[in-house]
């Protein structure tokens, strides 16, 4: 009798575990979303120290979410990297953008605009850390992905958004080309970009 009772209790506890895990996941996801929103708000008004603390907390929560929550982890690394760049913590920012891109490459299609953004963020961090050749490669990759996004955008609003980001990428890429003595290549890049608008 005791064994049967024990097995019944054990079985009911096992049956409850997935429901409890899902409830815990939902609570963590909500907390993550709140921290990310607060982080973005602080970043927008240039309260970088506060933003860094909030984003670090959001990243810790994202790491505890289910493995398939890659977008949340990628987003947290992206935001944290941008904050660290704003604070001129460049080696730390590079680590975050590398994580962002690494996660993006595991689940995004090669023409996904968010993958283009991840390449752009990585290019900026590489550029600011004086890793010129790698930055040039990443700028080019971001441009190619975002050009495809502009061409295949589902609506005019998205097309404009992707085109604006593509313009920023080209501008940063051209600036790096000029800094490295490649003014002609920079002018050609800008000219090509102006024809595709």
GIWOFEN-V198761 format. One record per residue. N is the residue number from 1. RES is the residue in one small letter. SS is DSSP state (alpha for helix, beta for strand, coil for the rest). NEAR is the number of other ideal C-beta (glycine too) atoms within 12 Angstrom. D_LAST is the distance of its C-alpha to the last C-alpha in whole Angstrom. Layout:
n: (N | N)
res: (RES | RES)
ss: (SS | SS)
near: (NEAR | NEAR)
d_last: (D_LAST | D_LAST)
This chain:
n: (1 | 2 | 3 | 4 | 5 | 6 | 7 | 8 | 9 | 10 | 11 | 12 | 13 | 14 | 15 | 16 | 17 | 18 | 19 | 20 | 21 | 22 | 23 | 24 | 25 | 26 | 27 | 28 | 29 | 30 | 31 | 32 | 33 | 34 | 35 | 36 | 37 | 38 | 39 | 40 | 41 | 42 | 43 | 44 | 45 | 46 | 47 | 48 | 49 | 50 | 51 | 52 | 53 | 54 | 55 | 56 | 57 | 58 | 59 | 60 | 61 | 62 | 63 | 64 | 65 | 66 | 67 | 68 | 69 | 70 | 71 | 72 | 73 | 74 | 75 | 76 | 77 | 78 | 79 | 80 | 81 | 82 | 83 | 84 | 85 | 86 | 87 | 88 | 89 | 90 | 91 | 92 | 93 | 94 | 95 | 96 | 97 | 98 | 99 | 100 | 101 | 102 | 103 | 104 | 105 | 106 | 107 | 108 | 109 | 110 | 111 | 112 | 113 | 114 | 115 | 116 | 117 | 118 | 119 | 120 | 121 | 122 | 123 | 124 | 125 | 126 | 127 | 128 | 129 | 130 | 131 | 132 | 133 | 134 | 135 | 136 | 137 | 138 | 139 | 140 | 141 | 142 | 143 | 144 | 145 | 146 | 147 | 148 | 149 | 150 | 151 | 152 | 153 | 154 | 155 | 156 | 157 | 158 | 159 | 160 | 161 | 162 | 163 | 164 | 165 | 166 | 167 | 168 | 169 | 170 | 171 | 172 | 173 | 174 | 175 | 176 | 177 | 178 | 179 | 180 | 181 | 182 | 183 | 184 | 185 | 186 | 187 | 188 | 189 | 190 | 191 | 192 | 193 | 194 | 195 | 196 | 197)
res: (x | x | x | x | x | x | x | x | x | x | x | x | x | x | x | x | x | x | x | x | x | x | x | x | x | x | x | x | x | x | x | x | x | x | x | x | x | x | x | x | x | x | x | x | x | x | x | x | x | x | x | x | x | x | x | x | x | x | x | x | x | x | x | x | x | x | x | x | x | x | x | x | x | x | x | x | x | x | x | x | x | x | x | x | x | x | x | x | x | x | x | x | x | x | x | x | x | x | x | x | x | x | x | x | x | x | x | x | x | x | x | x | x | x | x | x | x | x | x | x | x | x | x | x | x | x | x | x | x | x | x | x | x | x | x | x | x | x | x | x | x | x | x | x | x | x | x | x | x | x | x | x | x | x | x | x | x | x | x | x | x | x | x | x | x | x | x | x | x | x | x | x | x | x | x | x | x | x | x | x | x | x | x | x | x | x | x | x | x | x | x | x | x | x | x | x | x)
ss: (coil | alpha | alpha | alpha | alpha | alpha | alpha | alpha | alpha | alpha | alpha | alpha | alpha | alpha | alpha | alpha | alpha | alpha | alpha | alpha | alpha | alpha | alpha | alpha | alpha | alpha | alpha | alpha | alpha | alpha | alpha | alpha | alpha | alpha | alpha | alpha | alpha | alpha | alpha | alpha | alpha | alpha | alpha | alpha | coil | coil | coil | alpha | alpha | alpha | alpha | alpha | alpha | alpha | alpha | alpha | alpha | alpha | alpha | alpha | alpha | alpha | alpha | alpha | coil | coil | coil | coil | coil | alpha | alpha | alpha | alpha | alpha | alpha | alpha | alpha | alpha | alpha | alpha | alpha | alpha | alpha | alpha | alpha | alpha | coil | coil | coil | alpha | alpha | alpha | alpha | alpha | alpha | alpha | alpha | alpha | alpha | alpha | alpha | alpha | alpha | alpha | alpha | alpha | alpha | coil | coil | coil | coil | coil | alpha | alpha | alpha | alpha | alpha | alpha | alpha | alpha | alpha | alpha | alpha | alpha | alpha | alpha | alpha | alpha | coil | coil | coil | alpha | alpha | alpha | alpha | alpha | alpha | alpha | alpha | alpha | alpha | alpha | alpha | alpha | alpha | alpha | alpha | alpha | alpha | alpha | alpha | coil | coil | coil | coil | alpha | alpha | alpha | alpha | alpha | alpha | alpha | alpha | alpha | alpha | alpha | alpha | alpha | alpha | alpha | alpha | alpha | alpha | alpha | alpha | alpha | alpha | alpha | alpha | coil | coil | coil | alpha | alpha | alpha | alpha | alpha | alpha | alpha | alpha | alpha | alpha | alpha | alpha | alpha | coil | coil)
near: (7 | 8 | 9 | 10 | 11 | 12 | 13 | 14 | 14 | 14 | 13 | 13 | 14 | 14 | 13 | 14 | 14 | 13 | 14 | 14 | 17 | 15 | 14 | 18 | 23 | 17 | 17 | 25 | 25 | 18 | 23 | 33 | 24 | 18 | 32 | 35 | 20 | 25 | 35 | 25 | 18 | 27 | 30 | 17 | 14 | 15 | 20 | 25 | 19 | 22 | 32 | 31 | 21 | 31 | 40 | 28 | 26 | 38 | 34 | 22 | 29 | 36 | 23 | 22 | 30 | 20 | 15 | 13 | 23 | 26 | 28 | 33 | 34 | 37 | 35 | 36 | 40 | 42 | 42 | 44 | 44 | 36 | 38 | 35 | 32 | 27 | 25 | 14 | 22 | 22 | 20 | 26 | 34 | 31 | 23 | 37 | 42 | 30 | 32 | 42 | 36 | 23 | 33 | 34 | 23 | 19 | 20 | 24 | 16 | 18 | 20 | 24 | 34 | 32 | 34 | 38 | 38 | 43 | 43 | 43 | 45 | 45 | 43 | 39 | 41 | 35 | 35 | 31 | 26 | 16 | 23 | 22 | 16 | 25 | 33 | 30 | 21 | 37 | 41 | 29 | 31 | 42 | 36 | 26 | 35 | 40 | 29 | 23 | 34 | 30 | 19 | 17 | 22 | 13 | 10 | 11 | 11 | 19 | 23 | 16 | 22 | 35 | 27 | 22 | 31 | 37 | 26 | 25 | 42 | 37 | 26 | 35 | 40 | 31 | 26 | 33 | 27 | 19 | 19 | 20 | 11 | 18 | 16 | 14 | 23 | 25 | 16 | 18 | 30 | 25 | 15 | 19 | 26 | 16 | 11 | 21 | 18)
d_last: (78 | 76 | 74 | 73 | 72 | 70 | 68 | 67 | 66 | 64 | 63 | 62 | 60 | 58 | 57 | 56 | 54 | 51 | 51 | 51 | 49 | 46 | 47 | 47 | 43 | 42 | 44 | 42 | 39 | 39 | 40 | 37 | 35 | 37 | 37 | 33 | 33 | 35 | 33 | 30 | 31 | 33 | 30 | 28 | 31 | 32 | 35 | 34 | 38 | 38 | 35 | 36 | 39 | 38 | 35 | 38 | 40 | 37 | 36 | 40 | 40 | 37 | 39 | 42 | 40 | 40 | 39 | 36 | 35 | 32 | 29 | 32 | 33 | 29 | 28 | 31 | 31 | 27 | 28 | 31 | 29 | 27 | 30 | 32 | 29 | 29 | 33 | 33 | 35 | 32 | 35 | 35 | 31 | 31 | 33 | 31 | 28 | 30 | 31 | 28 | 27 | 30 | 30 | 27 | 27 | 31 | 29 | 25 | 24 | 22 | 19 | 19 | 17 | 20 | 21 | 18 | 19 | 22 | 21 | 19 | 22 | 24 | 22 | 23 | 26 | 27 | 25 | 28 | 31 | 30 | 29 | 27 | 27 | 26 | 24 | 22 | 22 | 21 | 18 | 17 | 18 | 16 | 13 | 14 | 15 | 12 | 10 | 12 | 13 | 9 | 10 | 14 | 14 | 17 | 16 | 13 | 14 | 14 | 10 | 10 | 12 | 11 | 7 | 10 | 12 | 10 | 9 | 13 | 14 | 12 | 14 | 17 | 17 | 17 | 19 | 22 | 21 | 22 | 25 | 26 | 26 | 23 | 22 | 20 | 19 | 17 | 16 | 15 | 13 | 11 | 10 | 9 | 7 | 6 | 6 | 4 | 0)
